[in-house]
Amino acid sequence: MALGKTILIAGLVILIVGVALFFIGGFMGASSFKQLEANLVSATPLTLSSNSSISLGTPSKLTLLIYNTSLGKPLRIVQNINGTNASVSQLPENGYIAAILSPKYEAFIINNYSVPITLRYTMSGAVVSSLLNVAIYTGLGFFLGIVGLIVIIVGVVLYFRSRKR
């Protein structure tokens, strides 16, 4: 078999593996979030009066906090790090708010509004490790897809060069 044809086939295999890994990563991420969303929907609603807080405990590992409020706005999330309350970065998306809590520091949700708020929340350390797997699969899939395309291009060039002779 000609070298160009062999490289072309290898490129196609690499591309197919890359696309498969990319979609497997996406599927893993979607299923993790669906489970977390189901947990959030089934969570018991809590009412926080103005300027009050609830303790989320101390996560033992990196933990994802997902919550929603009756106002649809983010609350203040803090972690007590060596006696100092440090605000946690949050990402609002589609009516939910997500925050990643660091391990070994007590976390609190604070109602920083002047009205009482109804709140539902759920936390999961497993989702964070699952998201790491998602990132690895999709990143590796994307990388292999690019490599596969480059190998295919090289294979096509070599194949047509060998046919000209």
N, C-alpha and C positions, 0 to 999 in steps of 0.2 A: 504494500500500500504506500502511496506517495506521502512524503513528509507533511505537505500542506493539508492533505486530507486527514491525517492522524491528529495534527494540531487543531484542526477545525472541529473534529469530534470531541477532543479533550476540552476545548473551549465550550462546546455545547453542554457537556456534562457538568463542568464547573458552573456555568450559568444556571442550569436547572437546579443544581444543589443550592446555589445562592438564593434563587427565587423561593425554593421550598423552605429554607431556613428563615427567610424574611417573613413569609406568611405564617410559619409556625410561631415565630415570636409575636406577631400581631394577634394571632388566635389566643396565645397564652395570656397576653395582656388584657384582651377583651374579657376572657373568662374570669380572670382575677377581679377585674372591676365589676363585673356582673354580680359576683358573689358578695363583694363589699357593698354594692348598692342594695342588694337584697337584705343584708344585715342592717343597713341604715333604715330601710323602709320598715323593718320589723322592730326597730329600737323604740323603747318607751319614750315619749316626749317629756322633756323637763321644762319647767318654767323658771327663768332666771329674772329676779327683780333687778331694777336699775342698780348699777355699781356693785352687784354681787358676783361671786365666782363659785366654780365647782372645781374640785381637784380631780385630775385624770390619773393620778397615781404617778409612779416612777417607772417608766418603761425599762425593761431589761435589755432591749435591743432596739435598733432603729425601727421606729413605728410610724405608720401612716395613719393620720387622723382625718376622717371625712365627716363633715357635719353640714347641716342646713338650719336656717333660722326662719322664724315667721316674718322677719323684715327682709330676708334675702340678702342681707349684708354681712360681711365678716365681723366676727367678734374679736376681742383681743385674746391671743393665745400667748402665754408666757411660760418660760421654764426657769426655775430657780437654780441658777448656776453660781455656786459658791456664795450664796447670800444675796445675789443680785438677780432681779427679775429681768430676763432678756426676752424680748419679743421674738416670736417665731414667724418666719416668712410664710405667707399663705398664698394660695392660688385659687381664685374663684372661677368655676367653670360649670355652666349649665345648671345653675341653682344650687350647686354643691360647692363647698369650700374645702380645700385639702391643705394639710400642713404635715411636715415631717418632723417628728419629735426625736430628739437626741436621747440616747440611752443614759441611764443613771442620774437624771435630773428630774425632779418633780415638775409636772406640768399642770397648768390651770387654764380654764376658759373663763374670761371675764366679760360680763355684760357692760360695755362702755357706753351704752346709750341711756337716755333718760326715761325709757319706757320698758316695761317687762317684755321679755322675749321668750318664745317657745323654741326649744332646741332639740334636735335629734343628732346623735353622734355615734360613731363606731370607730374602733381602732384595730389595726392589724399589723403585726410584725411580719407575718408570712407574706403579705402583699409586697412589702418592700423588697424582700429577697426574691420574690417572683418577678418584680420589676427589673431587678438586676439581670435575671435570666432573659427577660424580654429584650433588654438592651443588648445583651451579648448575642442572642440569636439574630435580632434584626440588624445589628451592626455587622456581624460576621456575614450574614446573608447579603447585605448591601455591598460589602467589600468583595465577596466572591462573585457577585453579579457584575461588578465593574471589571474584575480580573477576567471573568469569563468572556465579557464583550471584547476586551483587548486581545485575548488569546484567539477569539473567533476572527477578529480583523486580521491578525497576523496569519492565521491559517488560511483565510481567503486569499490574501496577497500571495502567500507562498504557493497555494494551489494554482492560481492563475499564472504565476510566473513559470511554474513547472510545465504547464500546458502549452506555453508559447514556444518552448524549445522543441 
